């Protein structure tokens, strides 16, 4: 299998009240610095018996969170994503995350509990919101493409990985 890379760029990150609302919701991509769906595995220990040693079993489903870091955007129209999180704190909202803009078939979606962020920060530098960890309700849906189309950038990256010094 050849080397494949996931380099998030031109992402899409939308929150909405309903799943249907994801098609028309506001996209916060221009503020996002990092967006990651992070699993938090836990295990159950099964004690040793006379026939086998102690073992562990993965607890399913594995809880996940939507972890975000973004430029604070309180001064954007409507207060941006920062104000969205403040006014909707504790509410369950739908989200859709496409990590690579030219591969829209690669999508993560589901419901998260919205978490508020800080306002302000260090003097003289852009203020960052986060990292913020929003608990995903249940397990996120991950759609993957059957065949990933290579872009010129991806082709160049693959070519670089395949290059051999002479």
C-alpha positions as CSV (number, residue, x, y, z in Angstrom):
1,X,0.0,0.0,0.0
2,X,1.5,3.4,-0.9
3,X,2.0,6.2,1.6
4,X,-1.2,8.2,2.2
5,X,-1.3,11.5,4.0
6,X,-4.1,13.5,5.8
7,X,-3.2,17.1,5.7
8,X,-6.2,19.1,6.9
9,X,-6.7,22.2,4.8
10,X,-9.6,24.2,3.5
11,X,-11.7,22.4,6.2
12,X,-15.4,22.8,6.8
13,X,-16.7,23.0,10.4
14,X,-20.4,23.6,10.8
15,X,-22.7,23.5,13.9
16,X,-26.5,23.4,13.7
17,X,-29.6,22.8,15.7
18,X,-30.7,19.8,13.5
19,X,-28.9,17.4,11.3
20,X,-30.7,18.9,8.3
21,X,-29.4,22.3,9.3
22,X,-25.8,21.2,8.6
23,X,-26.4,21.9,4.9
24,X,-27.0,25.6,5.6
25,X,-25.2,26.3,8.9
26,X,-22.4,28.8,9.2
27,X,-19.0,27.4,8.4
28,X,-16.3,28.5,11.0
29,X,-13.3,27.2,9.0
30,X,-11.6,30.6,8.7
31,X,-11.0,30.8,12.5
32,X,-10.0,27.1,13.1
33,X,-6.4,26.3,13.9
34,X,-6.9,22.7,15.0
35,X,-9.9,20.4,14.8
36,X,-9.6,16.7,15.9
37,X,-12.0,14.0,16.8
38,X,-10.2,12.3,19.7
39,X,-11.2,8.8,21.1
40,X,-10.8,8.2,24.8
41,X,-10.5,4.4,25.2
42,X,-11.1,2.8,28.5
43,X,-10.6,-0.8,29.5
44,X,-12.2,-3.3,31.9
45,X,-9.8,-5.5,33.7
46,X,-10.7,-9.2,33.9
47,X,-9.0,-10.8,36.8
48,X,-6.8,-13.8,36.6
49,X,-8.1,-17.3,37.0
50,X,-6.4,-20.6,37.5
51,X,-6.4,-21.0,33.7
52,X,-5.3,-17.6,32.5
53,X,-3.6,-14.4,33.6
54,X,-5.3,-11.0,34.0
55,X,-6.5,-9.5,30.8
56,X,-8.1,-6.3,29.6
57,X,-11.1,-5.7,27.4
58,X,-11.8,-2.5,25.5
59,X,-15.1,-0.9,26.6
60,X,-17.3,-0.2,23.6
61,X,-18.4,2.2,22.3
62,X,-15.3,4.3,22.8
63,X,-16.2,7.8,23.9
64,X,-15.0,10.6,21.6
65,X,-14.6,14.4,21.7
66,X,-14.4,17.1,19.2
67,X,-11.3,19.0,20.2
68,X,-10.9,22.5,18.8
69,X,-8.5,25.5,18.9
70,X,-9.4,28.7,17.1
71,X,-8.7,32.4,16.9
72,X,-11.1,34.2,19.3
73,X,-13.7,35.8,17.1
74,X,-15.8,37.8,19.5
75,X,-15.8,40.8,17.2
76,X,-17.1,38.9,14.2
77,X,-20.8,39.4,13.2
78,X,-22.9,37.7,15.9
79,X,-19.8,37.1,18.1
80,X,-18.4,34.3,15.9
81,X,-17.8,30.7,17.1
82,X,-16.7,32.0,20.5
83,X,-20.1,33.6,21.2
84,X,-21.9,30.6,19.6
85,X,-20.2,28.4,22.2
86,X,-21.0,30.8,25.1
87,X,-24.7,31.2,24.2
88,X,-25.2,27.5,23.5
89,X,-23.1,26.1,26.4
90,X,-24.4,22.8,27.7
91,X,-26.7,22.3,24.7
92,X,-26.5,19.4,22.3
93,X,-25.8,20.5,18.7
94,X,-25.1,18.8,15.4
95,X,-21.7,19.2,13.9
96,X,-20.1,18.3,10.5
97,X,-16.3,18.4,10.0
98,X,-14.6,17.9,6.7
99,X,-10.8,17.9,7.3
100,X,-9.8,18.2,3.6
101,X,-11.8,20.6,1.4
102,X,-11.1,18.9,-1.9
103,X,-12.2,15.5,-0.5
104,X,-15.7,16.2,0.8
105,X,-16.5,12.5,1.0
106,X,-14.3,12.3,4.1
107,X,-16.7,13.6,6.7
108,X,-17.1,13.3,10.5
109,X,-20.5,14.2,11.9
110,X,-22.6,13.7,15.0
111,X,-23.8,15.6,18.1
112,X,-21.7,17.4,20.6
113,X,-22.3,19.1,23.9
114,X,-21.2,22.7,23.3
115,X,-18.6,24.1,25.8
116,X,-17.9,27.8,26.4
117,X,-14.4,29.4,25.8
118,X,-12.4,32.1,27.5
119,X,-12.5,35.7,26.4
120,X,-9.1,37.6,26.2
121,X,-5.6,36.5,26.6
122,X,-2.0,37.7,26.4
123,X,-1.3,41.3,25.6
124,X,-0.3,42.2,22.1
125,X,-0.9,38.8,20.4
126,X,-3.9,37.2,18.8
127,X,-6.1,35.5,21.5
128,X,-6.7,31.8,21.0
129,X,-9.9,29.9,22.1
130,X,-9.1,26.5,23.4
131,X,-8.1,23.9,23.3
132,X,-11.7,23.1,23.9
133,X,-12.9,19.5,24.2
134,X,-16.6,19.0,23.3
135,X,-18.0,15.6,24.2
136,X,-19.5,13.7,21.3
137,X,-22.8,12.1,22.1
138,X,-22.6,8.4,21.2
139,X,-20.1,7.7,18.4
140,X,-19.4,10.1,15.6
141,X,-20.3,9.0,12.0
142,X,-17.2,8.8,9.8
143,X,-17.8,8.7,6.1
144,X,-14.7,7.7,4.0
145,X,-14.4,7.9,0.3
146,X,-14.3,4.6,-1.7
147,X,-11.5,6.1,-3.8
148,X,-9.6,9.2,-2.7
149,X,-8.9,11.5,-5.7
150,X,-5.3,12.8,-5.6
151,X,-4.8,16.5,-5.9
152,X,-1.8,18.2,-7.4
153,X,-0.5,18.8,-3.8
154,X,-1.1,15.2,-2.8
155,X,0.6,14.0,-6.0
156,X,3.6,16.2,-5.2
157,X,3.7,14.9,-1.6
158,X,3.6,11.3,-2.8
159,X,6.3,12.0,-5.3
160,X,8.4,13.5,-2.6
161,X,7.9,10.4,-0.4
162,X,8.8,8.2,-3.3
163,X,11.9,10.2,-4.3
164,X,15.2,8.4,-3.9
165,X,18.5,10.3,-3.5
166,X,21.1,9.3,-6.1
